[in-house]
Amino acid sequence: MTVPFPDPASDDGTEARLLAEAAPGDNVGRSPSGDGAPALSVSQLSAAIRRAVEDGFARVRVRGELSGAKRAASGHFYAALKDDNALIDMVMWKGQAARLAFRPEDGIEVIATGKLTTYPGRSKYQLVVETLEVAGEGALMLLFEKLKARLGDEGLFDRGRKQPLPYLPQVIGVVTSPTGAVIRDILHRLADRCPTRVIVWPVLVQGEGAAAQVAKAVRGFDAIAPGGPVPRPDLVIVARGGGSIEDLWAFNEEVVVRAIAECRIPTISAVGHETDVTLADYVADVRAPTPTAAAEMAVPVRAELQAQLATWGARIIGAANRQQALAGERLAALARHLPKREALYAPQRQRLDEQGDRIDRAQRQRLAVVAERLATRSGALRPVLLARRWDRDRARLEGLGRLLGSLDPRALLSRGYAMVRDAGGAIVTTAAKARAASDLRLQFADGEVPVEVAGSDATPSTIAAKPLRKAPPGAPGRGQGELF
């Protein structure tokens, strides 16, 4: 059973006091025989044992298999180290546990470095571990296979979830160390093949915190929004150089594998040399044997692409020319089966000639009819007949003129007659209308005279002291006018 050991930060000094009470010179170390020796308290004995254990095992390295591994909510890691014949409890405080380069699980053979101490509350001893490392490549490979099987069961390595790589990416994101030879090899190879914009996300590629940085970089590229100030990569390359399995272990961490699996951008894993294999290679969309090979997979050779485009262009032009020539031959073959143009136009031309002849005949007939009618009627236009009609019409016009002159009202006014008008200028034709009017005007041949109506008789009133005015244009008395 795992026995927890209290955090040293919570020590209130009791331990130091107990150690002082059980210092050498007291009963500790004396012969236990004799009833007169003073009795030790349980705490004193526990403190003495603890000091003796810590002094004797202040720095130890223990190799064993992890058993009962668990991480508490506080962040501390508890487990037991065992072999075929023995078992010892161990504890790793959260500060050291957070810096582990791998995920400790049951069955992994590890080497623990720390100090041996006791836990007085349970009369147990345990190993307080400062560093924990996997014991040899065989143990790491066992851990590798266990993690691979567990993640594989979740479907993270299925081929069905692999994305195809873009043929010609405009932007490539690279997750690697900014100072190593890997990034220089990738940039150099891209420049030789097809210059492309590259965004480097610098990370540690081994050691403490490397896995967290790699996972954060992959998720960071995936979180870039399209059209923003930083262009979103069309392809992500996760790369580092070769090394031992311990050096490459960051790319076997579950946090890195899940980050690559959840990335929506196609990814290439280029970790280590051709013989090196990591879990990042399994989960990535494409595995490259080396970082240089990853750059070759990412982009085509521009010169080859240009040559291919030129070849395709020439083939397109050749195909178009052949199609044009073939179409011309087909058209010529079809044209030979068509009737001649003269044969197509002959009926229409003949019909046009017939219509033209019909029009000419119709015009000649019409002209003959009109000429005959004109000759018939021109006999009535002899000069003698025209003169007689002229004289008759002139005599009639002169008679009408004399009649018009006799009917002119001005002629009557010059013989002593007058016209009576009201104030509005209307002609008054009856005595009743004259009595009803308040103001009358008498129009003579040479002007008008205003009069007033008094009683039943119409008597002249005082004549206004104003010169006689001529009748206005258009009033009766000018021109033909009215009779009364």
Secondary structure, 3 states (H helix, E strand, C coil): CCCCCCCHHHCCCHHHHHHHHCCCCCCCCCCCCCCCCCCCCHHHHHHHHHHHHHHHCCCEEEEEEEEEEEECCCCCEEEEEECCCCEEEEEECHHHHCCCCCCCCCCCEEEEEEEEEEECCCCEEEEEEEEEEECHHHHHHHHHHHHHHHHHHCCCCCHHHCCCCCCCCCEEEEEECCCCHHHHHHHHHHHHHCCCEEEEEECCCCCCCHHHHHHHHHHHHHHCCCCCCCCCCCEEEEEECCCCCCCCHHHHCHHHHHHHHHCCCCEEEEECCCCCCCHHHHHCCEECCCHHHHHHHHCCCHHHHHHHHHHHHHHHHHHHHHHHHHHHHHHHHHHHCCCCHHHHHHHHHHHHHHHHHHHHHHHHHHHHHHHHHHHHHHHHHCHHHHHHHHHHHHHHHHHHHHHHHHCCHHHHHHCCCCEEEECCCCECCCHHHHHHCCEEEEEECCEEEEEECECCECCCCCCCCCCCCCCCCCCCCCCCCCCC
